Amino acid sequence: MKCSQCESTLFSPGYLGSSSSDDRGTYERWYDGELELGMFGDVKHASSRARFQVLAYRCQGCGHIELFAGAQD
Ligand SMILES: [Zn+2]
């Protein structure tokens, strides 16, 4: 893997997690399909969509973050 910003090949693995005060170790996911919101702002069809862990690799040269879909969960 090569950084698209500085061409470094050194990356640190990581993930995108919650930074709220009640952080309980949650992490972000990628959902298959376009975002559709219901009347009250909830996401339609969220429970029936395929979803994957989001993996985030930080470039050690410039801090740029590359995102990948990881394991389905
Ligand atoms: Zn970089």
N, CA, C, O and the ligand as a Tripos MOL2 file, in Angstrom:
@<TRIPOS>MOLECULE
protein
  293   291    74     0     0
PROTEIN
NO_CHARGES

@<TRIPOS>ATOM
      1 N           0.8520   -1.1940    0.0000 N.3       1 MET1
      2 CA          0.0000    0.0000    0.0000 C.3       1 MET1
      3 C           0.8880    1.2430    0.0000 C.2       1 MET1
      4 O           1.8520    1.3300    0.7610 O.2       1 MET1
      5 N           0.5480    2.2090   -0.8680 N.am      2 LYS2
      6 CA          1.3200    3.4600   -0.9560 C.3       2 LYS2
      7 C           0.3920    4.6370   -0.6830 C.2       2 LYS2
      8 O          -0.7200    4.6800   -1.2100 O.2       2 LYS2
      9 N           0.8340    5.5950    0.1360 N.am      3 CYS3
     10 CA          0.0190    6.7640    0.4630 C.3       3 CYS3
     11 C          -0.2610    7.5960   -0.7900 C.2       3 CYS3
     12 O           0.6480    7.8860   -1.5680 O.2       3 CYS3
     13 N          -1.5270    7.9770   -0.9760 N.am      4 SER4
     14 CA         -1.9170    8.7730   -2.1430 C.3       4 SER4
     15 C          -1.4710   10.2280   -2.0110 C.2       4 SER4
     16 O          -1.5370   10.9740   -2.9890 O.2       4 SER4
     17 N          -1.0200   10.6510   -0.8290 N.am      5 GLN5
     18 CA         -0.6200   12.0400   -0.6170 C.3       5 GLN5
     19 C           0.8970   12.2330   -0.6320 C.2       5 GLN5
     20 O           1.3870   13.1920   -1.2280 O.2       5 GLN5
     21 N           1.6530   11.3280    0.0200 N.am      6 CYS6
     22 CA          3.1020   11.5260    0.1380 C.3       6 CYS6
     23 C           3.9130   10.3370   -0.3530 C.2       6 CYS6
     24 O           5.1430   10.3830   -0.3360 O.2       6 CYS6
     25 N           3.2410    9.2650   -0.7940 N.am      7 GLU7
     26 CA          3.8610    8.0620   -1.3580 C.3       7 GLU7
     27 C           4.6500    7.2330   -0.3550 C.2       7 GLU7
     28 O           5.4100    6.3480   -0.7490 O.2       7 GLU7
     29 N           4.4790    7.5080    0.9510 N.am      8 SER8
     30 CA          5.0900    6.6520    1.9570 C.3       8 SER8
     31 C           4.4220    5.2820    1.9110 C.2       8 SER8
     32 O           3.2620    5.1620    1.5160 O.2       8 SER8
     33 N           5.1590    4.2550    2.3150 N.am      9 THR9
     34 CA          4.5760    2.9150    2.3700 C.3       9 THR9
     35 C           4.4420    2.4190    3.8090 C.2       9 THR9
     36 O           4.1400    1.2490    4.0410 O.2       9 THR9
     37 N           4.6680    3.3180    4.7800 N.am     10 LEU10
     38 CA          4.5750    2.9400    6.1900 C.3      10 LEU10
     39 C           3.2180    3.3720    6.7520 C.2      10 LEU10
     40 O           2.9180    4.5650    6.8090 O.2      10 LEU10
     41 N           2.4040    2.4060    7.1650 N.am     11 PHE11
     42 CA          1.0710    2.6920    7.6920 C.3      11 PHE11
     43 C           0.8960    2.0230    9.0550 C.2      11 PHE11
     44 O           1.4380    0.9480    9.3110 O.2      11 PHE11
     45 N           0.1320    2.6800    9.9160 N.am     12 SER12
     46 CA         -0.2460    2.1050   11.1990 C.3      12 SER12
     47 C          -1.7040    1.6790   11.1320 C.2      12 SER12
     48 O          -2.5510    2.4870   10.7500 O.2      12 SER12
     49 N          -2.0330    0.4280   11.4920 N.am     13 PRO13
     50 CA         -3.4260   -0.0120   11.4660 C.3      13 PRO13
     51 C          -4.2370    0.6490   12.5690 C.2      13 PRO13
     52 O          -3.6960    1.0020   13.6170 O.2      13 PRO13
     53 N          -5.5470    0.8190   12.3320 N.am     14 GLY14
     54 CA         -6.4280    1.3910   13.3420 C.3      14 GLY14
     55 C          -7.8680    1.2770   12.8980 C.2      14 GLY14
     56 O          -8.1760    0.5670   11.9410 O.2      14 GLY14
     57 N          -8.7450    1.9690   13.5870 N.am     15 TYR15
     58 CA        -10.1710    1.9610   13.2490 C.3      15 TYR15
     59 C         -10.7890    3.2720   13.6920 C.2      15 TYR15
     60 O         -10.1870    4.0160   14.4670 O.2      15 TYR15
     61 N         -11.9990    3.5620   13.2030 N.am     16 LEU16
     62 CA        -12.7200    4.7690   13.5830 C.3      16 LEU16
     63 C         -13.6820    4.4110   14.7040 C.2      16 LEU16
     64 O         -14.6150    3.6350   14.4980 O.2      16 LEU16
     65 N         -13.4630    4.9690   15.8850 N.am     17 GLY17
     66 CA        -14.3040    4.6560   17.0340 C.3      17 GLY17
     67 C         -14.9960    5.8940   17.5560 C.2      17 GLY17
     68 O         -14.7190    7.0100   17.1180 O.2      17 GLY17
     69 N         -15.8900    5.6860   18.4900 N.am     18 SER18
     70 CA        -16.6270    6.7840   19.0960 C.3      18 SER18
     71 C         -15.7260    7.6040   20.0100 C.2      18 SER18
     72 O         -14.8570    7.0630   20.6940 O.2      18 SER18
     73 N         -15.9460    8.9260   20.0120 N.am     19 SER19
     74 CA        -15.1920    9.7910   20.9190 C.3      19 SER19
     75 C         -16.1160   10.4370   21.9480 C.2      19 SER19
     76 O         -15.7210   11.3890   22.6220 O.2      19 SER19
     77 N         -17.3370    9.9300   22.0740 N.am     20 SER20
     78 CA        -18.2700   10.5060   23.0390 C.3      20 SER20
     79 C         -17.8670   10.1300   24.4560 C.2      20 SER20
     80 O         -17.0690    9.2170   24.6650 O.2      20 SER20
     81 N         -18.4290   10.8480   25.4300 N.am     21 SER21
     82 CA        -18.0610   10.6150   26.8210 C.3      21 SER21
     83 C         -18.5140    9.2440   27.3150 C.2      21 SER21
     84 O         -17.9640    8.7210   28.2840 O.2      21 SER21
     85 N         -19.5180    8.6560   26.6490 N.am     22 ASP22
     86 CA        -19.9780    7.3300   27.0610 C.3      22 ASP22
     87 C         -19.4680    6.2510   26.1040 C.2      22 ASP22
     88 O         -20.1410    5.2450   25.8790 O.2      22 ASP22
     89 N         -18.2810    6.4630   25.5450 N.am     23 ASP23
     90 CA        -17.6690    5.5250   24.6130 C.3      23 ASP23
     91 C         -17.5450    4.1450   25.2680 C.2      23 ASP23
     92 O         -16.8770    3.9770   26.2880 O.2      23 ASP23
     93 N         -18.2050    3.1720   24.6540 N.am     24 ARG24
     94 CA        -18.1430    1.8030   25.1710 C.3      24 ARG24
     95 C         -17.4400    0.8770   24.1840 C.2      24 ARG24
     96 O         -17.7770   -0.3020   24.0700 O.2      24 ARG24
     97 N         -16.4650    1.4270   23.4790 N.am     25 GLY25
     98 CA        -15.6970    0.5880   22.5770 C.3      25 GLY25
     99 C         -16.3820    0.3320   21.2520 C.2      25 GLY25
    100 O         -16.1410   -0.7030   20.6320 O.2      25 GLY25
    101 N         -17.2320    1.2460   20.7970 N.am     26 THR26
    102 CA        -17.9030    1.0550   19.5190 C.3      26 THR26
    103 C         -16.9570    1.4060   18.3750 C.2      26 THR26
    104 O         -15.9630    2.1050   18.5700 O.2      26 THR26
    105 N         -17.2750    0.9160   17.1900 N.am     27 TYR27
    106 CA        -16.4910    1.2280   15.9960 C.3      27 TYR27
    107 C         -17.4410    1.4710   14.8460 C.2      27 TYR27
    108 O         -18.5930    1.0400   14.8810 O.2      27 TYR27
    109 N         -16.9550    2.1710   13.8110 N.am     28 GLU28
    110 CA        -17.7890    2.5420   12.6720 C.3      28 GLU28
    111 C         -17.9130    1.3840   11.6930 C.2      28 GLU28
    112 O         -17.0290    0.5330   11.5950 O.2      28 GLU28
    113 N         -19.0440    1.3700   10.9610 N.am     29 ARG29
    114 CA        -19.2950    0.3390    9.9600 C.3      29 ARG29
    115 C         -19.6750    0.9880    8.6300 C.2      29 ARG29
    116 O         -20.1630    2.1170    8.5890 O.2      29 ARG29
    117 N         -19.4420    0.2530    7.5560 N.am     30 TRP30
    118 CA        -19.8910    0.6570    6.2260 C.3      30 TRP30
    119 C         -21.1010   -0.1970    5.8780 C.2      30 TRP30
    120 O         -21.0500   -1.4240    5.9640 O.2      30 TRP30
    121 N         -22.2290    0.4790    5.4700 N.am     31 TYR31
    122 CA        -23.4690   -0.2080    5.1160 C.3      31 TYR31
    123 C         -23.6490   -0.2210    3.6050 C.2      31 TYR31
    124 O         -23.4010    0.7860    2.9420 O.2      31 TYR31
    125 N         -24.0780   -1.3530    3.0580 N.am     32 ASP32
    126 CA        -24.3060   -1.4870    1.6330 C.3      32 ASP32
    127 C         -25.6000   -0.7630    1.2370 C.2      32 ASP32
    128 O         -26.6340   -0.9640    1.8740 O.2      32 ASP32
    129 N         -25.5560    0.0650    0.2060 N.am     33 GLY33
    130 CA        -26.7540    0.7480   -0.2960 C.3      33 GLY33
    131 C         -26.7750    2.2180    0.0710 C.2      33 GLY33
    132 O         -26.0990    2.6540    1.0030 O.2      33 GLY33
    133 N         -27.5730    2.9850   -0.6900 N.am     34 GLU34
    134 CA        -27.6510    4.4270   -0.4530 C.3      34 GLU34
    135 C         -28.3810    4.7280    0.8510 C.2      34 GLU34
    136 O         -29.2710    3.9880    1.2690 O.2      34 GLU34
    137 N         -27.9860    5.8270    1.4820 N.am     35 LEU35
    138 CA        -28.5980    6.2500    2.7410 C.3      35 LEU35
    139 C         -30.0250    6.7500    2.4950 C.2      35 LEU35
    140 O         -30.2410    7.6460    1.6790 O.2      35 LEU35
    141 N         -30.9910    6.1700    3.2000 N.am     36 GLU36
    142 CA        -32.3830    6.6220    3.1340 C.3      36 GLU36
    143 C         -32.8440    6.8690    4.5580 C.2      36 GLU36
    144 O         -32.7080    6.0030    5.4220 O.2      36 GLU36
    145 N         -33.3970    8.0660    4.8050 N.am     37 LEU37
    146 CA        -33.8420    8.4200    6.1440 C.3      37 LEU37
    147 C         -35.3530    8.3950    6.2450 C.2      37 LEU37
    148 O         -36.0520    8.7690    5.3040 O.2      37 LEU37
    149 N         -35.8610    7.9490    7.4010 N.am     38 GLY38
    150 CA        -37.2910    7.9550    7.6660 C.3      38 GLY38
    151 C         -37.7380    9.3140    8.1640 C.2      38 GLY38
    152 O         -36.9400   10.2470    8.2580 O.2      38 GLY38
    153 N         -39.0310    9.4210    8.4860 N.am     39 MET39
    154 CA        -39.6100   10.6960    8.9240 C.3      39 MET39
    155 C         -38.9150   11.2840   10.1460 C.2      39 MET39
    156 O         -38.8270   12.5040   10.2880 O.2      39 MET39
    157 N         -38.4270   10.4280   11.0160 N.am     40 PHE40
    158 CA        -37.8360   10.8990   12.2700 C.3      40 PHE40
    159 C         -36.3090   10.8660   12.2480 C.2      40 PHE40
    160 O         -35.6600   10.9310   13.2920 O.2      40 PHE40
    161 N         -35.7500   10.7670   11.0480 N.am     41 GLY41
    162 CA        -34.3020   10.8130   10.9100 C.3      41 GLY41
    163 C         -33.6050    9.4900   11.1230 C.2      41 GLY41
    164 O         -32.3760    9.4230   11.1230 O.2      41 GLY41
    165 N         -34.3900    8.4250   11.3070 N.am     42 ASP42
    166 CA        -33.7720    7.1190   11.4620 C.3      42 ASP42
    167 C         -33.4070    6.5630   10.0810 C.2      42 ASP42
    168 O         -34.0020    6.9520    9.0760 O.2      42 ASP42
    169 N         -32.4280    5.6520   10.0360 N.am     43 VAL43
    170 CA        -31.9820    5.0760    8.7730 C.3      43 VAL43
    171 C         -32.8970    3.9170    8.3930 C.2      43 VAL43
    172 O         -33.0900    2.9830    9.1720 O.2      43 VAL43
    173 N         -33.4650    3.9900    7.1680 N.am     44 LYS44
    174 CA        -34.3410    2.9240    6.6920 C.3      44 LYS44
    175 C         -33.5310    1.6880    6.3290 C.2      44 LYS44
    176 O         -32.4170    1.8000    5.8170 O.2      44 LYS44
    177 N         -34.0790    0.5270    6.5890 N.am     45 HIS45
    178 CA        -33.5140   -0.7610    6.1820 C.3      45 HIS45
    179 C         -32.1420   -1.0450    6.7910 C.2      45 HIS45
    180 O         -31.4250   -1.9040    6.2780 O.2      45 HIS45
    181 N         -31.7530   -0.3630    7.8570 N.am     46 ALA46
    182 CA        -30.4090   -0.5370    8.4110 C.3      46 ALA46
    183 C         -30.1530   -1.9770    8.8460 C.2      46 ALA46
    184 O         -29.0540   -2.5000    8.6630 O.2      46 ALA46
    185 N         -31.1720   -2.6130    9.4230 N.am     47 SER47
    186 CA        -30.9460   -3.9540    9.9660 C.3      47 SER47
    187 C         -30.8530   -5.0260    8.8930 C.2      47 SER47
    188 O         -30.3320   -6.1090    9.1570 O.2      47 SER47
    189 N         -31.3510   -4.7480    7.6730 N.am     48 SER48
    190 CA        -31.3470   -5.7730    6.6280 C.3      48 SER48
    191 C         -30.1680   -5.6200    5.6620 C.2      48 SER48
    192 O         -30.0280   -6.4270    4.7420 O.2      48 SER48
    193 N         -29.3370   -4.6270    5.8450 N.am     49 ARG49
    194 CA        -28.2320   -4.3960    4.9210 C.3      49 ARG49
    195 C         -26.9640   -5.1080    5.3680 C.2      49 ARG49
    196 O         -26.7220   -5.3030    6.5590 O.2      49 ARG49
    197 N         -26.1660   -5.4880    4.3830 N.am     50 ALA50
    198 CA        -24.8440   -6.0270    4.7110 C.3      50 ALA50
    199 C         -24.0030   -4.8990    5.2830 C.2      50 ALA50
    200 O         -24.0320   -3.7770    4.7780 O.2      50 ALA50
    201 N         -23.2560   -5.1970    6.3330 N.am     51 ARG51
    202 CA        -22.4170   -4.1700    6.9270 C.3      51 ARG51
    203 C         -21.0410   -4.7410    7.2420 C.2      51 ARG51
    204 O         -20.8820   -5.9290    7.5260 O.2      51 ARG51
    205 N         -20.0570   -3.8580    7.1820 N.am     52 PHE52
    206 CA        -18.6600   -4.2720    7.3320 C.3      52 PHE52
    207 C         -17.9530   -3.3440    8.3120 C.2      52 PHE52
    208 O         -18.2840   -2.1630    8.4150 O.2      52 PHE52
    209 N         -16.9810   -3.8870    9.0260 N.am     53 GLN53
    210 CA        -16.1310   -3.0690    9.8790 C.3      53 GLN53
    211 C         -15.3290   -2.1090    8.9890 C.2      53 GLN53
    212 O         -14.9300   -2.4820    7.8850 O.2      53 GLN53
    213 N         -15.0930   -0.8850    9.4570 N.am     54 VAL54
    214 CA        -14.2620    0.0740    8.7280 C.3      54 VAL54
    215 C         -12.8540    0.0450    9.3180 C.2      54 VAL54
    216 O         -12.6510    0.3180   10.5010 O.2      54 VAL54
    217 N         -11.8870   -0.2930    8.4630 N.am     55 LEU55
    218 CA        -10.4870   -0.3140    8.8810 C.3      55 LEU55
    219 C          -9.8230    0.9740    8.4230 C.2      55 LEU55
    220 O         -10.0120    1.3980    7.2830 O.2      55 LEU55
    221 N          -9.0580    1.5930    9.2900 N.am     56 ALA56
    222 CA         -8.4150    2.8780    8.9830 C.3      56 ALA56
    223 C          -6.9080    2.7500    9.1710 C.2      56 ALA56
    224 O          -6.4350    2.4340   10.2630 O.2      56 ALA56
    225 N          -6.1610    2.9970    8.1010 N.am     57 TYR57
    226 CA         -4.6980    2.9310    8.1590 C.3      57 TYR57
    227 C          -4.1430    4.3440    8.0650 C.2      57 TYR57
    228 O          -4.4220    5.0640    7.1060 O.2      57 TYR57
    229 N          -3.3490    4.7440    9.0700 N.am     58 ARG58
    230 CA         -2.7810    6.0940    9.1280 C.3      58 ARG58
    231 C          -1.3620    6.0830    8.5730 C.2      58 ARG58
    232 O          -0.5090    5.3120    9.0100 O.2      58 ARG58
    233 N          -1.1320    6.9660    7.5900 N.am     59 CYS59
    234 CA          0.2050    7.1000    7.0070 C.3      59 CYS59
    235 C           1.1510    7.6720    8.0560 C.2      59 CYS59
    236 O           0.8550    8.6850    8.6900 O.2      59 CYS59
    237 N           2.2970    7.0080    8.2290 N.am     60 GLN60
    238 CA          3.2810    7.4870    9.2070 C.3      60 GLN60
    239 C           4.0630    8.6830    8.6790 C.2      60 GLN60
    240 O           4.7400    9.3690    9.4450 O.2      60 GLN60
    241 N           3.9730    8.9400    7.3740 N.am     61 GLY61
    242 CA          4.6960   10.0700    6.7990 C.3      61 GLY61
    243 C           3.9560   11.3880    6.9320 C.2      61 GLY61
    244 O           4.5660   12.4090    7.2470 O.2      61 GLY61
    245 N           2.6230   11.3820    6.6910 N.am     62 CYS62
    246 CA          1.8800   12.6500    6.6470 C.3      62 CYS62
    247 C           0.5760   12.6330    7.4490 C.2      62 CYS62
    248 O          -0.0540   13.6790    7.6040 O.2      62 CYS62
    249 N           0.1590   11.4790    7.9590 N.am     63 GLY63
    250 CA         -1.0740   11.4220    8.7450 C.3      63 GLY63
    251 C          -2.3150   11.1490    7.9310 C.2      63 GLY63
    252 O          -3.3990   11.0140    8.4980 O.2      63 GLY63
    253 N          -2.1930   11.0620    6.6110 N.am     64 HIS64
    254 CA         -3.3520   10.7360    5.7690 C.3      64 HIS64
    255 C          -3.9300    9.3910    6.2000 C.2      64 HIS64
    256 O          -3.1840    8.4790    6.5550 O.2      64 HIS64
    257 N          -5.2650    9.2630    6.1710 N.am     65 ILE65
    258 CA         -5.9250    8.0280    6.5670 C.3      65 ILE65
    259 C          -6.5870    7.3800    5.3570 C.2      65 ILE65
    260 O          -7.3570    8.0140    4.6370 O.2      65 ILE65
    261 N          -6.2690    6.1020    5.1480 N.am     66 GLU66
    262 CA         -6.8980    5.3030    4.0940 C.3      66 GLU66
    263 C          -7.9200    4.3770    4.7530 C.2      66 GLU66
    264 O          -7.6210    3.7130    5.7450 O.2      66 GLU66
    265 N          -9.1300    4.3420    4.1890 N.am     67 LEU67
    266 CA        -10.2070    3.5180    4.7540 C.3      67 LEU67
    267 C         -10.4680    2.3030    3.8780 C.2      67 LEU67
    268 O         -10.4320    2.3870    2.6510 O.2      67 LEU67
    269 N         -10.7330    1.1640    4.5290 N.am     68 PHE68
    270 CA        -11.0660   -0.0640    3.8320 C.3      68 PHE68
    271 C         -12.2250   -0.7400    4.5590 C.2      68 PHE68
    272 O         -12.3720   -0.6070    5.7740 O.2      68 PHE68
    273 N         -13.0440   -1.4650    3.7990 N.am     69 ALA69
    274 CA        -14.0560   -2.3120    4.4200 C.3      69 ALA69
    275 C         -13.3750   -3.5910    4.8620 C.2      69 ALA69
    276 O         -12.7110   -4.2590    4.0690 O.2      69 ALA69
    277 N         -13.5440   -3.9300    6.1390 N.am     70 GLY70
    278 CA        -12.9410   -5.1490    6.6800 C.3      70 GLY70
    279 C         -13.9420   -6.2780    6.7110 C.2      70 GLY70
    280 O         -14.6860   -6.4910    5.7540 O.2      70 GLY70
    281 N         -13.9570   -6.9940    7.8020 N.am     71 ALA71
    282 CA        -14.8200   -8.1580    7.9360 C.3      71 ALA71
    283 C         -16.2940   -7.7530    7.9950 C.2      71 ALA71
    284 O         -16.6380   -6.7110    8.5520 O.2      71 ALA71
    285 N         -17.1540   -8.5840    7.4170 N.am     72 GLN72
    286 CA        -18.5980   -8.3600    7.5260 C.3      72 GLN72
    287 C         -19.0400   -8.7550    8.9320 C.2      72 GLN72
    288 O         -18.6010   -9.7770    9.4580 O.2      72 GLN72
    289 N         -19.9070   -7.9480    9.5380 N.am     73 ASP73
    290 CA        -20.3910   -8.3070   10.8720 C.3      73 ASP73
    291 C         -21.8480   -7.9360   11.0510 C.2      73 ASP73
    292 O         -22.4170   -8.1670   12.1170 O.2      73 ASP73
    293 ZN          1.3010   10.0530    3.5380 Zn       74 ZN74
@<TRIPOS>BOND
     1     1     2 1
     2     2     3 1
     3     3     4 2
     4     3     5 am
     5     5     6 1
     6     6     7 1
     7     7     8 2
     8     7     9 am
     9     9    10 1
    10    10    11 1
    11    11    12 2
    12    11    13 am
    13    13    14 1
    14    14    15 1
    15    15    16 2
    16    15    17 am
    17    17    18 1
    18    18    19 1
    19    19    20 2
    20    19    21 am
    21    21    22 1
    22    22    23 1
    23    23    24 2
    24    23    25 am
    25    25    26 1
    26    26    27 1
    27    27    28 2
    28    27    29 am
    29    29    30 1
    30    30    31 1
    31    31    32 2
    32    31    33 am
    33    33    34 1
    34    34    35 1
    35    35    36 2
    36    35    37 am
    37    37    38 1
    38    38    39 1
    39    39    40 2
    40    39    41 am
    41    41    42 1
    42    42    43 1
    43    43    44 2
    44    43    45 am
    45    45    46 1
    46    46    47 1
    47    47    48 2
    48    47    49 am
    49    49    50 1
    50    50    51 1
    51    51    52 2
    52    51    53 am
    53    53    54 1
    54    54    55 1
    55    55    56 2
    56    55    57 am
    57    57    58 1
    58    58    59 1
    59    59    60 2
    60    59    61 am
    61    61    62 1
    62    62    63 1
    63    63    64 2
    64    63    65 am
    65    65    66 1
    66    66    67 1
    67    67    68 2
    68    67    69 am
    69    69    70 1
    70    70    71 1
    71    71    72 2
    72    71    73 am
    73    73    74 1
    74    74    75 1
    75    75    76 2
    76    75    77 am
    77    77    78 1
    78    78    79 1
    79    79    80 2
    80    79    81 am
    81    81    82 1
    82    82    83 1
    83    83    84 2
    84    83    85 am
    85    85    86 1
    86    86    87 1
    87    87    88 2
    88    87    89 am
    89    89    90 1
    90    90    91 1
    91    91    92 2
    92    91    93 am
    93    93    94 1
    94    94    95 1
    95    95    96 2
    96    95    97 am
    97    97    98 1
    98    98    99 1
    99    99   100 2
   100    99   101 am
   101   101   102 1
   102   102   103 1
   103   103   104 2
   104   103   105 am
   105   105   106 1
   106   106   107 1
   107   107   108 2
   108   107   109 am
   109   109   110 1
   110   110   111 1
   111   111   112 2
   112   111   113 am
   113   113   114 1
   114   114   115 1
   115   115   116 2
   116   115   117 am
   117   117   118 1
   118   118   119 1
   119   119   120 2
   120   119   121 am
   121   121   122 1
   122   122   123 1
   123   123   124 2
   124   123   125 am
   125   125   126 1
   126   126   127 1
   127   127   128 2
   128   127   129 am
   129   129   130 1
   130   130   131 1
   131   131   132 2
   132   131   133 am
   133   133   134 1
   134   134   135 1
   135   135   136 2
   136   135   137 am
   137   137   138 1
   138   138   139 1
   139   139   140 2
   140   139   141 am
   141   141   142 1
   142   142   143 1
   143   143   144 2
   144   143   145 am
   145   145   146 1
   146   146   147 1
   147   147   148 2
   148   147   149 am
   149   149   150 1
   150   150   151 1
   151   151   152 2
   152   151   153 am
   153   153   154 1
   154   154   155 1
   155   155   156 2
   156   155   157 am
   157   157   158 1
   158   158   159 1
   159   159   160 2
   160   159   161 am
   161   161   162 1
   162   162   163 1
   163   163   164 2
   164   163   165 am
   165   165   166 1
   166   166   167 1
   167   167   168 2
   168   167   169 am
   169   169   170 1
   170   170   171 1
   171   171   172 2
   172   171   173 am
   173   173   174 1
   174   174   175 1
   175   175   176 2
   176   175   177 am
   177   177   178 1
   178   178   179 1
   179   179   180 2
   180   179   181 am
   181   181   182 1
   182   182   183 1
   183   183   184 2
   184   183   185 am
   185   185   186 1
   186   186   187 1
   187   187   188 2
   188   187   189 am
   189   189   190 1
   190   190   191 1
   191   191   192 2
   192   191   193 am
   193   193   194 1
   194   194   195 1
   195   195   196 2
   196   195   197 am
   197   197   198 1
   198   198   199 1
   199   199   200 2
   200   199   201 am
   201   201   202 1
   202   202   203 1
   203   203   204 2
   204   203   205 am
   205   205   206 1
   206   206   207 1
   207   207   208 2
   208   207   209 am
   209   209   210 1
   210   210   211 1
   211   211   212 2
   212   211   213 am
   213   213   214 1
   214   214   215 1
   215   215   216 2
   216   215   217 am
   217   217   218 1
   218   218   219 1
   219   219   220 2
   220   219   221 am
   221   221   222 1
   222   222   223 1
   223   223   224 2
   224   223   225 am
   225   225   226 1
   226   226   227 1
   227   227   228 2
   228   227   229 am
   229   229   230 1
   230   230   231 1
   231   231   232 2
   232   231   233 am
   233   233   234 1
   234   234   235 1
   235   235   236 2
   236   235   237 am
   237   237   238 1
   238   238   239 1
   239   239   240 2
   240   239   241 am
   241   241   242 1
   242   242   243 1
   243   243   244 2
   244   243   245 am
   245   245   246 1
   246   246   247 1
   247   247   248 2
   248   247   249 am
   249   249   250 1
   250   250   251 1
   251   251   252 2
   252   251   253 am
   253   253   254 1
   254   254   255 1
   255   255   256 2
   256   255   257 am
   257   257   258 1
   258   258   259 1
   259   259   260 2
   260   259   261 am
   261   261   262 1
   262   262   263 1
   263   263   264 2
   264   263   265 am
   265   265   266 1
   266   266   267 1
   267   267   268 2
   268   267   269 am
   269   269   270 1
   270   270   271 1
   271   271   272 2
   272   271   273 am
   273   273   274 1
   274   274   275 1
   275   275   276 2
   276   275   277 am
   277   277   278 1
   278   278   279 1
   279   279   280 2
   280   279   281 am
   281   281   282 1
   282   282   283 1
   283   283   284 2
   284   283   285 am
   285   285   286 1
   286   286   287 1
   287   287   288 2
   288   287   289 am
   289   289   290 1
   290   290   291 1
   291   291   292 2
@<TRIPOS>SUBSTRUCTURE
     1 MET1         2 RESIDUE 1 A MET
     2 LYS2         6 RESIDUE 1 A LYS
     3 CYS3        10 RESIDUE 1 A CYS
     4 SER4        14 RESIDUE 1 A SER
     5 GLN5        18 RESIDUE 1 A GLN
     6 CYS6        22 RESIDUE 1 A CYS
     7 GLU7        26 RESIDUE 1 A GLU
     8 SER8        30 RESIDUE 1 A SER
     9 THR9        34 RESIDUE 1 A THR
    10 LEU10       38 RESIDUE 1 A LEU
    11 PHE11       42 RESIDUE 1 A PHE
    12 SER12       46 RESIDUE 1 A SER
    13 PRO13       50 RESIDUE 1 A PRO
    14 GLY14       54 RESIDUE 1 A GLY
    15 TYR15       58 RESIDUE 1 A TYR
    16 LEU16       62 RESIDUE 1 A LEU
    17 GLY17       66 RESIDUE 1 A GLY
    18 SER18       70 RESIDUE 1 A SER
    19 SER19       74 RESIDUE 1 A SER
    20 SER20       78 RESIDUE 1 A SER
    21 SER21       82 RESIDUE 1 A SER
    22 ASP22       86 RESIDUE 1 A ASP
    23 ASP23       90 RESIDUE 1 A ASP
    24 ARG24       94 RESIDUE 1 A ARG
    25 GLY25       98 RESIDUE 1 A GLY
    26 THR26      102 RESIDUE 1 A THR
    27 TYR27      106 RESIDUE 1 A TYR
    28 GLU28      110 RESIDUE 1 A GLU
    29 ARG29      114 RESIDUE 1 A ARG
    30 TRP30      118 RESIDUE 1 A TRP
    31 TYR31      122 RESIDUE 1 A TYR
    32 ASP32      126 RESIDUE 1 A ASP
    33 GLY33      130 RESIDUE 1 A GLY
    34 GLU34      134 RESIDUE 1 A GLU
    35 LEU35      138 RESIDUE 1 A LEU
    36 GLU36      142 RESIDUE 1 A GLU
    37 LEU37      146 RESIDUE 1 A LEU
    38 GLY38      150 RESIDUE 1 A GLY
    39 MET39      154 RESIDUE 1 A MET
    40 PHE40      158 RESIDUE 1 A PHE
    41 GLY41      162 RESIDUE 1 A GLY
    42 ASP42      166 RESIDUE 1 A ASP
    43 VAL43      170 RESIDUE 1 A VAL
    44 LYS44      174 RESIDUE 1 A LYS
    45 HIS45      178 RESIDUE 1 A HIS
    46 ALA46      182 RESIDUE 1 A ALA
    47 SER47      186 RESIDUE 1 A SER
    48 SER48      190 RESIDUE 1 A SER
    49 ARG49      194 RESIDUE 1 A ARG
    50 ALA50      198 RESIDUE 1 A ALA
    51 ARG51      202 RESIDUE 1 A ARG
    52 PHE52      206 RESIDUE 1 A PHE
    53 GLN53      210 RESIDUE 1 A GLN
    54 VAL54      214 RESIDUE 1 A VAL
    55 LEU55      218 RESIDUE 1 A LEU
    56 ALA56      222 RESIDUE 1 A ALA
    57 TYR57      226 RESIDUE 1 A TYR
    58 ARG58      230 RESIDUE 1 A ARG
    59 CYS59      234 RESIDUE 1 A CYS
    60 GLN60      238 RESIDUE 1 A GLN
    61 GLY61      242 RESIDUE 1 A GLY
    62 CYS62      246 RESIDUE 1 A CYS
    63 GLY63      250 RESIDUE 1 A GLY
    64 HIS64      254 RESIDUE 1 A HIS
    65 ILE65      258 RESIDUE 1 A ILE
    66 GLU66      262 RESIDUE 1 A GLU
    67 LEU67      266 RESIDUE 1 A LEU
    68 PHE68      270 RESIDUE 1 A PHE
    69 ALA69      274 RESIDUE 1 A ALA
    70 GLY70      278 RESIDUE 1 A GLY
    71 ALA71      282 RESIDUE 1 A ALA
    72 GLN72      286 RESIDUE 1 A GLN
    73 ASP73      290 RESIDUE 1 A ASP
    74 ZN74       293 GROUP 0 **** ****
